Amino acid sequence: MMIAKLFGRVAVFLLFVGLVGCSDDTATTQAIPSPLGVGPYAVGVTRIELFDAAQGRTQLTEIWYPAAESARGLPADPAENYLPDGLESLAENATIPLVAVRDVPISGDAPFPLIGFSHGSGGVRYQNTFQCEHLASHGYIVIAPDHEGNTFFDSGGVTQELSVARPLDMIFLFDEFSDFTQEAGNQFEGWIDLDSGFGMTGHSFGAFTSMAVASQDSRVVAALPMALGGPVSDTYDAATLLMLATEDKTIGLAGNDGVRNTFDDAPGPRFIAEIVDAGHYSFSFSCQVGLAGPWDGDGCMDGVRFEDGSAFTFVDDMRIWDVVNGYSAALFGRYIKGIQQYDEVLASNLDPGIMDYIAEP
């Protein structure tokens, strides 16, 4: 695939960048990692439950983070440990590749930049473990709450009310973790880099949430929404990379046009990836755990095209995950960490066999 070829070219380029710029008699092997591959850190994961008194909402939150080297090679926390008590059997048929080790020490390189992930309507905080783990391996703290009243296990919230509450959930967590990192004795003391700006990413309703947070909170300097658009305020100034699935039956053609309109409204830097023959759930692990299937024709197995009703097979979701991961690490690396060498990745179509891409840096 093209992404493998580009990975090799970028990896060599970035390794060269890491070796130059040092003194004539000293060379460092501290290369800038390619965003397309796993980053240099082992990955840890932990969980915390917080209560937002202003909203009266509980935030059960998963946190992925760069772990100490002693965690490398330890067994990953199994899928059933992410599930509510008594429902562990739901993970029996899951095929999700997991790497994060639970409750291990954080890397001594802390503090790290903070990124929020927002799940889709009826989703769960850990629905994009592949993306959260990838970002943690590249040196980010990723926080993902269950949005109360709007999860797979806790539904029934009113959409209009949730469209207000969900962005406030994320802003509350940004505030809390900003306080935690400065609080002596807190379990998250020293974890968060407060100087580089924050990132937001999310899927479906979480994509809307990402845009809404970036529209309301100037700390967000980069956003990567998947499978929905969202508001762009007059003060919005985040770098934005939007992703859509051309055969998304959940949001439909009008929803995809809304994503394109969001791209047009974003002030830039802005990027948009349109993945052909992908569905709404292609950006999550839903197909790997049996939460989406051929009955809705929206990312798993076979579907029917909007244009002519012809049958087709959806693109393998793990191939799409490679694109999500590569662009995620490149976008946040460029606009949060300031790694200018990632411009080459952001200017490139990582997989032209399945994707149309526009870059306006």
Secondary structure by P-SEA (a helix, b strand, c coil): caaaaaaaaaaaaaaaaaacccccccccccccccccccccbbbbbbbbbbbccccccccbbbbbcccccccccccccccccccccccccccccccccccccccccccccccbbbbbbbbcccccccccaaaaaaaaaaccbbbbbcccccccccccccaaaaaaaaaaaaaaaaaaaaaaaaccccccccccccccbbbbbbccaaaaaaaaaaaccccccbbbbcccccccccccccbbbbbbbcccccccaaaaaaaaaaaaaccccbbbbbbccccccccccccccccccccccccccbbbbcccbbbbbcccaaaaaaaaaaaaaaaaaaacccccccccccccccccccccccccc
